[in-house]
Amino acid sequence: MSRLYLVPTPIGNIKDITLRSLDILASVELILAENTRKTTHLLRHFKIDKEIQSYHKFNEHKKVHGLVRQIKAGKSMALVTDAGTPSISDPGFLLVRTCLENDIEIECLPGPSAFIPALVNSGLPSDRFCFEGFLPHRKGRTKRLASLADETRTIILYESPHRLIKTLEQLSEYLGDNRSASISRELTKIHEETVRGTIRELISYYKDHTLKGEFVIIVGGLPS
């Protein structure tokens, strides 16, 4: 049966890729990549030679139906993103939904995702949590922040270096200075770092330190 494979790729350390992921990448006819150059580097490292085609948020609407037709015709494909699991704050949802609407089976392999290690090593409750990904840049941002003020579960956010301070200051405004939080960056890489404290303490820390890498913000829920 024709199917689409969603293949997680390492978020930093290339050794974190699974044996099964390598098997799938070596067996499919086409690999859809968010960044073809980065995926080519990964494949060359593991001596995999496959056709690669770009698939990202800027072209997914244009390409999705043609790709589905190819899968229905029998072409095997795997989707990978820059890092982590496809569809988690990355392209993937649209293709998965369209495949399912066309009775194409989906198989998602388990593997790396940045928010799991960040959550676990934060020291904050991990039995119940909500994943918010990236906050909206403009429209809907304040409404989303306001909705998080009464969230009792641990909150997980992604953020880029140039927006980190702004996001922390807004979290301080809506959730309070003293809310416990943790920030991880460069996970699985040489310069991996996790800083824990109150939101106010984290603002002070990052105002005095270089902002580099992708950040995962973990914030404690509203105390009961």
C-alpha positions as CSV (number, residue, x, y, z in Angstrom):
1,M,0.0,0.0,0.0
2,S,1.3,3.5,-0.9
3,R,2.1,5.5,2.2
4,L,3.9,8.6,3.4
5,Y,6.6,8.3,6.1
6,L,7.3,11.1,8.5
7,V,10.9,10.7,9.6
8,P,12.3,12.7,12.6
9,T,15.8,14.0,12.2
10,P,18.3,15.0,14.9
11,I,17.9,18.3,16.6
12,G,21.6,18.7,17.0
13,N,23.7,15.6,17.6
14,I,23.7,13.6,14.4
15,K,24.0,10.3,16.4
16,D,20.4,10.7,17.7
17,I,18.9,9.5,14.4
18,T,17.4,6.0,14.8
19,L,18.3,2.9,12.8
20,R,14.7,2.6,11.6
21,S,14.8,6.2,10.3
22,L,17.9,5.4,8.3
23,D,16.3,2.3,6.9
24,I,13.2,4.3,5.7
25,L,15.3,7.1,4.2
26,A,17.4,4.5,2.3
27,S,14.3,2.6,1.0
28,V,11.9,5.4,-0.2
29,E,12.1,6.7,-3.8
30,L,11.8,10.4,-2.8
31,I,12.7,12.5,0.3
32,L,10.8,15.7,0.8
33,A,13.0,18.1,2.8
34,E,12.4,21.5,4.4
35,N,16.0,22.4,3.7
36,T,17.6,20.3,0.9
37,R,21.1,21.3,1.7
38,K,20.9,20.3,5.3
39,T,19.2,17.0,4.5
40,T,21.8,16.3,1.8
41,H,24.5,16.7,4.5
42,L,22.7,14.2,6.7
43,L,22.2,11.7,4.0
44,R,25.9,11.9,2.8
45,H,27.0,11.3,6.4
46,F,25.1,8.0,6.4
47,K,26.0,7.2,2.7
48,I,22.4,7.4,1.5
49,D,21.9,8.5,-2.1
50,K,18.3,9.5,-2.8
51,E,16.3,12.0,-4.8
52,I,15.5,15.0,-2.7
53,Q,12.9,17.7,-3.3
54,S,12.2,20.8,-1.4
55,Y,9.0,21.0,0.7
56,H,8.5,23.9,3.1
57,K,5.9,26.4,4.3
58,F,6.4,28.7,1.3
59,N,5.7,26.0,-1.4
60,E,3.6,23.3,0.4
61,H,0.2,24.6,-0.8
62,K,1.5,24.6,-4.4
63,K,3.0,21.2,-4.2
64,V,0.8,19.1,-1.9
65,H,-1.7,17.8,-4.5
66,G,0.9,16.8,-7.0
67,L,2.8,14.9,-4.3
68,V,-0.4,13.1,-3.2
69,R,-1.0,12.0,-6.8
70,Q,2.5,10.5,-7.0
71,I,2.0,8.6,-3.8
72,K,-1.3,7.3,-5.0
73,A,0.4,6.1,-8.2
74,G,2.8,4.1,-6.0
75,K,5.8,6.4,-5.4
76,S,7.2,6.0,-1.8
77,M,8.1,9.2,0.0
78,A,9.5,10.3,3.3
79,L,9.1,13.8,4.8
80,V,11.9,15.3,6.9
81,T,12.3,18.8,8.3
82,D,15.4,20.8,9.4
83,A,15.3,19.1,12.8
84,G,12.9,17.1,15.0
85,T,9.6,15.6,14.0
86,P,7.7,16.9,11.0
87,S,4.5,18.8,11.8
88,I,5.7,19.9,15.2
89,S,6.1,23.7,14.6
90,D,7.4,22.6,11.1
91,P,5.8,21.6,7.8
92,G,3.8,18.4,7.7
93,F,0.2,18.9,8.8
94,L,-1.1,19.9,5.3
95,L,0.5,17.0,3.6
96,V,-0.7,14.5,6.2
97,R,-4.2,15.8,6.1
98,T,-4.3,15.7,2.3
99,C,-3.0,12.2,2.3
100,L,-5.6,11.0,4.7
101,E,-8.3,12.7,2.6
102,N,-7.1,10.5,-0.2
103,D,-6.9,7.3,1.8
104,I,-3.1,7.2,1.9
105,E,-1.7,5.6,4.9
106,I,0.6,7.7,7.2
107,E,3.5,6.2,9.2
108,C,5.2,8.5,11.7
109,L,8.4,7.2,13.2
110,P,9.3,8.1,16.8
111,G,12.4,10.2,17.3
112,P,13.9,13.5,18.3
113,S,11.8,16.5,19.4
114,A,13.2,19.5,21.2
115,F,10.4,20.1,23.7
116,I,10.6,16.7,25.4
117,P,14.2,16.9,26.8
118,A,13.6,20.6,27.6
119,L,10.5,19.7,29.6
120,V,12.0,16.8,31.4
121,N,15.2,18.6,32.5
122,S,13.3,21.7,33.5
123,G,12.4,20.3,36.9
124,L,8.8,21.5,36.4
125,P,5.8,19.1,36.4
126,S,5.8,16.9,33.3
127,D,2.7,14.8,34.0
128,R,0.4,17.4,32.4
129,F,1.5,20.1,30.0
130,C,0.4,22.2,27.0
131,F,2.5,22.7,23.9
132,E,2.1,26.2,22.4
133,G,5.0,26.2,19.9
134,F,5.8,29.7,18.6
135,L,3.5,32.5,19.7
136,P,1.9,34.6,16.9
137,H,4.2,37.4,16.0
138,R,1.4,40.0,15.7
139,K,-2.2,39.2,15.3
140,G,-3.6,37.1,18.2
141,R,-0.4,37.3,20.3
142,T,-1.8,39.3,23.3
143,K,-4.9,37.1,23.3
144,R,-2.8,34.0,23.4
145,L,-0.7,35.3,26.2
146,A,-3.8,36.3,28.2
147,S,-5.2,32.8,27.8
148,L,-2.0,31.3,29.3
149,A,-2.3,33.4,32.5
150,D,-4.8,30.9,34.0
151,E,-3.2,27.7,32.6
152,T,-2.5,25.3,35.4
153,R,-0.5,22.9,33.3
154,T,3.2,23.4,32.5
155,I,3.5,25.6,29.4
156,I,6.0,24.9,26.5
157,L,7.0,27.6,24.0
158,Y,9.5,27.8,21.2
159,E,11.3,31.1,20.6
160,S,14.0,32.5,18.3
161,P,17.0,34.5,19.7
162,H,15.9,37.9,18.5
163,R,12.4,37.5,20.2
164,L,13.4,35.8,23.4
165,I,13.7,38.9,25.7
166,K,10.4,40.4,24.3
167,T,8.6,37.1,24.9
168,L,10.0,36.8,28.5
169,E,8.9,40.3,29.3
170,Q,5.4,39.6,28.0
171,L,5.3,36.4,30.0
172,S,6.3,38.4,33.0
173,E,3.5,40.9,32.3
174,Y,0.8,38.3,31.8
175,L,1.9,35.5,34.1
176,G,3.9,37.4,36.8
177,D,7.5,38.0,37.6
178,N,7.8,35.1,40.1
179,R,6.4,32.3,37.9
180,S,9.0,29.4,37.8
181,A,10.5,28.8,34.4
182,S,13.3,27.1,32.5
183,I,15.0,27.8,29.2
184,S,17.0,25.3,27.2
185,R,19.0,26.0,24.1
186,E,21.3,24.2,21.7
187,L,19.9,20.9,22.9
188,T,22.1,17.8,22.2
189,K,24.9,20.1,20.9
190,I,28.3,21.0,22.4
191,H,27.0,24.2,24.0
192,E,23.8,22.9,25.4
193,E,22.5,25.0,28.2
194,T,19.5,25.0,30.5
195,V,18.9,28.0,32.8
196,R,16.2,27.8,35.6
197,G,14.7,30.4,37.8
198,T,11.8,32.9,37.9
199,I,10.8,34.7,34.7
200,R,12.3,37.8,36.1
201,E,15.6,36.0,36.9
202,L,15.7,34.6,33.3
203,I,15.2,38.1,31.8
204,S,18.1,39.4,33.8
205,Y,20.3,36.4,32.8
206,Y,19.6,36.7,29.1
207,K,20.1,40.4,29.0
208,D,23.7,39.8,30.0
209,H,24.4,36.7,27.8
210,T,24.7,36.1,24.1
211,L,21.5,34.9,22.5
212,K,22.3,32.1,20.1
213,G,20.5,29.0,19.0
214,E,16.9,28.0,19.2
215,F,15.2,28.3,22.6
216,V,12.6,26.1,24.4
217,I,10.8,28.0,27.2
218,I,9.1,26.0,29.9
219,V,6.9,27.8,32.3
220,G,5.2,26.4,35.4
221,G,1.4,26.5,35.4
222,L,-0.6,28.7,37.7
223,P,-0.3,27.3,41.2
224,S,-3.6,25.9,42.6
